[in-house]
């Protein structure tokens, strides 16, 4: 994937890869750490073999000291828990940490197979999400949600178009792949907790429906979100889709998947006029719409948005 492409393109050799990089003037050049073929008949067949951690300067109040402290803590935790020594890149806006692993397909193990949900996120993607939170003590970029289909690593020597800086190697991987076993006990505990929370939410929703009856309307309007749909923003687009727009349109407005997709894509087109989208918009929009519909979660409140993403909050409230 490159800035010029704007989506992932499968290539079969290094020369083709470099050709796409050159045509994009080496801006936003990334490669998926996982293969293009990841499942068979809808079941994941790709083992967790790579962890990607994103530490973004903006999440530390633009304090380089606090960012470096978070990097040191994450590096120490990777060493203590895994015995790992990962690659660390400076991206211009923060650090990326890349730790290869020796893994196996979790869906094939009985104690993990029980957590496979129809049309749900595969266990390899869930493992990556858990690992980033666990190894950073939840200090990683909250907008960073890698999956086996979108585990994009930046290439040293290329340019990050957001800040016009060159991606540089701070630390090089030592070649050792720690086994995923070191993380599996805590990962399974996290899956159990997630399952319990979903059951609680489901029980609450059933109770609400029983109490309020079928006449309760979900076709409600939230003015600040309606305003956001009219405002192009140059950053936090994935966060806005995930935490605000998809759950709002699906679970509050009651829009169809098709209508929600069209409205979010129209919004992204406005955003693209400020700064080019650097992710696959079709995939991100469809994925978050399906997730919101399946889980039934609601959009973040304006007060919580102020705590989680003050810059996006300011854009909405002061535009």
Order of alpha helices (4+ residues) and beta strands (2+ residues): alpha-beta-beta-beta-beta-alpha-beta-beta-alpha-alpha-beta-beta-beta-beta-beta-alpha-alpha-alpha-alpha-alpha-alpha-alpha
